């Protein structure tokens, strides 16, 4: 039991911070739970789905900063597809495919050609974003049929659906990371690419797969995000990459690869996603929330550094 | 004018241990100015350690060092440099993205971060030094664009520029062509005239005869002797290098070799410089690959494992021609490879014993796509028992295990794939004596069960003690295959040194 606690120390401490925040809110501003609480989870669901993909990417010792642009493209694509009158399942399938395609482009450049992922995704970030703004001139996708918003199920039902999809993805990938061979291969490649290769694993295939999965999850996140609103904003993904990386890092995933859990990313998303709304309730000022998010990231990373230094001293 | 021969360096009774292993034991050496002093010995005889003590990279445990008649209490790299000691290694240690002049300047100019760099002087100085050794290299060239021998010349130029009185040349010719070697020798003779003392390490006996004045032989960290180069024959030198008894008993089980498992016909790979390989390994047989460092043994293993696929010849597995283009194909074909340098490429220290053991059989222990943890535990437990792996628990991170036990886990991973052929690259390197004996016993058992084993080892006793057949490599080729009964240390070493004529030793 103590071993399990030791292994999940980071996840547990972030979860504790999140619960503490909820308790403080419950005492100081109990209205938060009537007005905001469910909403923080509805808006966290798309972020969670994307952060899970990012966890895989970072565990494989890579990074994808093009996901914000991918997200905007997928959201706009979903809106436009819905406008053509296609059935919702078709809209979803095609949007996921669009995400997979963009992920495959990144994956091919990184794993196939062997370019550094930070440079590749920096380039594709700009390319994807500029292509979208050239094609749409910043125009919102409006007049989307009713069947699109909340999957045509009404707000309450729709909100639960969004949260459920987020949780389902979490469950699937938690199992995938530990119980599926491919999942363990991602961790192995991130820990030591050469050892993985010598064990008969194909690191290029693993990394390619990770980028494709990232793209699919970005597509899914974009759908969960856009069904919440009557119109699709072509800038809906702006800054998403940094938020996702922040949540993953706060959740304990090592930026140097090989280490990290999906549950960690869940608590990271929960904590960072609630802070903003909580600040409004606690101080009636919203301008501090970004700074506090920054402080949380620093504290998380610093605690990694300290615990590693202590281990080395022993 | 005859140069005055003063003593540059005097090492007396130098000893050095690394974690309980004696690398040097009471070694003495003297170097005079204007002398080329050859240092020879098998892999692991203590040559590198001795060099490191002279350059101050490591400190001796006991013994004294006198440089230019002054006793040096604590030698360190900067002290050694002040005395004019410089070393040139096999692999030049230059900054590839800087120019030749910058590289030379970095060595010679005082290192002060705020110092103003006088570029013209730096360039002139570099071209003067290069001219002195007769090298036609532009000071403006990027080191990256230079060939290996040219880089070596740059190293020599900066050593001379630093007024080196004592130059150490560690296998300087291993990557040079014959003509480049001649250029190097010309420079060596030039430096000798100028009174520079040189310690020259090489495995090429014929070269030593050409340049060296005296030779010192090391064996197992001990001094065998120093004599004038003209007074010894190559055969005598080789005998001095190996002349020892087999120090441990090897638990080799006599097995009748079965059918051919692996056969190579004229296999080669231009990328790794290995060619014309003909070798057969039969079931139950241990084939030892002997040779000096850089002879192409690991490169051959990498060909068989698909890391650098063969581009010539044919490989047969159980009589069927196969192509091995990637490690995953090799694994599928039943070839296993436990690489050298386990810490870097063998095991993942932060992962538990279980995951390390099953890394190569993840698909096989999956049921409906999900890993069967219970089976993973059972398999790991069985190997922990069979190989006698000492671990706190099956879930302990591998970093908590000792070197010998880590090596056994690496072995377990490959045995778990149930291979037909297993290649062990330096299987007992860096493990203690007890673990070594256990690994030898295991190898013997595995062979007895019909596994075909290829063992690469730099330790002659291990090669002779464990192998049924010994294939000796030199310069990327197999230069001889010896039967267990016929093999002696001298024969193997003679082949490894590139002397085909066996009769001369016998």
Contacts between the chains, C-beta under 8 A, distances in Angstrom:
chain1	res1	chain2	res2	distance
A	3	B	395	7.7
A	175	B	370	7.5
A	178	B	371	7.6
A	179	B	370	4.6
A	179	B	371	5.1
A	179	B	373	7.6
A	180	B	366	7.3
A	180	B	369	6.0
A	180	B	370	6.3
A	180	B	371	6.6
A	181	B	362	3.8
A	181	B	363	5.5
A	181	B	366	5.2
A	181	B	369	7.9
A	181	B	371	6.2
A	184	B	355	6.5
A	184	B	362	6.1
A	184	B	371	7.0
A	185	B	362	6.8
A	187	B	351	7.6
A	188	B	348	6.5
A	188	B	351	7.4
A	188	B	355	7.7
A	188	B	359	6.3
A	191	B	348	4.9
A	191	B	350	6.3
A	191	B	351	6.6
A	192	B	345	7.6
A	192	B	348	5.2
A	194	B	344	7.1
A	194	B	345	4.9
A	195	B	345	5.4
A	195	B	346	6.7
A	195	B	347	6.8
A	195	B	348	5.6
A	195	B	359	7.9
A	196	B	359	7.7
A	197	B	307	7.9
A	197	B	327	5.8
A	198	B	305	7.6
A	198	B	307	7.8
A	198	B	327	6.0
A	198	B	337	6.6
A	198	B	339	5.9
A	198	B	345	5.6
A	198	B	346	7.6
A	199	B	327	7.6
A	199	B	331	7.8
A	199	B	359	4.4
A	199	B	360	4.5
A	199	B	413	6.8
A	200	B	327	5.1
A	200	B	328	4.5
A	200	B	330	7.2
A	200	B	331	3.5
A	200	B	332	7.7
A	200	B	360	5.2
A	200	B	417	7.9
A	201	B	328	7.1
A	201	B	359	7.6
A	202	B	326	7.0
A	202	B	328	5.6
A	258	B	348	7.9
A	258	B	350	6.6
A	259	B	350	7.1
